[in-house]
């Protein structure tokens, strides 16, 4: 997977009154840019510009990769042949699929008529 990164936003503040430029703070300008991005690009655009959001996703991905490696090793440690390994992996994968719950009571209509 290729990640697309844009790291910098360059803007120029143009003011008719030169004294006004001295009053502008970095934080105020940054918040104004973020508000404009949120208005133009919505939540997704704002999330793409948030540094901490991207780091959180990457940290979760690293944790899940490590967790899955340890779970796979635990699953396969008692297997002695390649056939057993294949069966263990297949059983593990099949246990992850959602299955439709079967009716516990036999009184539901199954489409057949009885006399």
C-alpha positions as CSV (number, residue, x, y, z in Angstrom):
1,X,0.0,0.0,0.0
2,X,1.3,3.4,-0.9
3,X,0.6,6.3,1.4
4,X,0.0,9.8,-0.1
5,X,1.6,12.5,2.0
6,X,1.3,16.3,1.8
7,X,3.3,17.9,4.6
8,X,3.2,21.6,4.2
9,X,0.6,24.3,3.5
10,X,2.0,27.6,2.2
11,X,0.0,30.7,2.4
12,X,0.5,34.5,2.2
13,X,-1.4,36.9,4.4
14,X,-2.1,40.1,2.6
15,X,-3.3,43.0,4.5
16,X,-3.8,46.6,3.5
17,X,-2.8,47.8,7.0
18,X,0.8,46.8,7.8
19,X,0.1,47.1,11.5
20,X,-2.5,44.4,11.2
21,X,0.2,41.8,10.3
22,X,1.8,42.2,13.6
23,X,-1.4,41.3,15.5
24,X,-1.8,37.9,13.8
25,X,-0.6,34.9,15.9
26,X,0.5,31.6,14.5
27,X,-2.2,29.7,16.4
28,X,-5.0,32.0,15.1
29,X,-3.8,31.6,11.6
30,X,-3.5,27.8,11.9
31,X,-7.0,27.5,13.3
32,X,-8.4,29.7,10.5
33,X,-6.7,27.4,7.9
34,X,-8.1,24.3,9.7
35,X,-11.6,25.8,9.7
36,X,-11.3,26.5,6.0
37,X,-10.2,23.0,5.3
38,X,-13.1,21.6,7.3
39,X,-15.6,23.7,5.4
40,X,-14.2,22.8,2.0
41,X,-13.2,19.2,2.5
42,X,-15.3,18.0,5.5
43,X,-14.2,15.7,8.3
44,X,-12.1,13.6,6.0
45,X,-10.0,16.5,4.8
46,X,-9.6,17.7,8.4
47,X,-8.5,14.3,9.6
48,X,-5.9,14.0,6.8
49,X,-4.4,17.3,8.1
50,X,-4.2,16.1,11.7
51,X,-0.8,14.8,12.6
52,X,-1.9,12.9,15.7
53,X,-4.6,11.0,13.8
54,X,-2.2,9.5,11.3
55,X,0.2,8.5,14.1
56,X,-2.6,6.8,16.0
57,X,-3.6,4.7,13.0
58,X,0.1,3.7,12.3
59,X,0.6,2.7,15.9
60,X,-2.6,0.5,15.8
61,X,-1.3,-1.1,12.6
62,X,2.0,-2.0,14.2
63,X,0.4,-3.4,17.3
64,X,-2.0,-5.6,15.2
65,X,0.8,-6.9,13.1
66,X,2.8,-8.0,16.2
67,X,-0.3,-9.4,17.8
68,X,-1.2,-11.5,14.8
69,X,2.3,-12.8,14.6
70,X,2.2,-14.1,18.2
71,X,-1.3,-15.6,17.7
72,X,-0.1,-17.4,14.6
73,X,2.9,-18.8,16.5
74,X,0.7,-20.0,19.3
75,X,-1.7,-21.6,16.9
76,X,1.1,-23.5,15.0
77,X,3.4,-24.5,17.9
78,X,1.7,-27.8,18.5
79,X,1.5,-28.8,14.9
80,X,4.0,-31.4,13.7
81,X,3.1,-31.8,10.0
82,X,2.2,-29.4,7.2
83,X,-1.2,-31.0,7.0
84,X,-1.9,-30.2,10.7
85,X,-0.8,-26.6,10.1
86,X,-3.1,-26.3,7.2
87,X,-6.0,-27.7,9.1
88,X,-5.4,-25.4,12.1
89,X,-5.2,-22.3,9.9
90,X,-8.3,-23.3,8.0
91,X,-10.2,-24.0,11.3
92,X,-9.1,-20.6,12.7
93,X,-10.2,-18.8,9.5
94,X,-13.6,-20.5,9.4
95,X,-14.2,-19.6,13.0
96,X,-14.0,-15.9,12.0
97,X,-16.8,-15.9,9.5
98,X,-20.3,-14.8,10.5
99,X,-22.8,-17.6,10.3
100,X,-26.6,-17.3,10.2
101,X,-28.1,-18.5,13.5
102,X,-30.1,-21.6,13.2
103,X,-33.6,-21.6,14.8
104,X,-33.5,-23.3,18.2
105,X,-37.2,-24.0,18.2
106,X,-38.6,-26.3,15.6
107,X,-41.9,-24.5,15.3
108,X,-40.9,-22.0,12.6
109,X,-42.4,-22.3,9.2
110,X,-39.8,-23.8,6.8
111,X,-42.0,-23.6,3.7
112,X,-43.3,-27.2,3.7
113,X,-46.8,-28.2,4.4
114,X,-47.8,-31.0,6.8
115,X,-51.2,-32.7,7.3
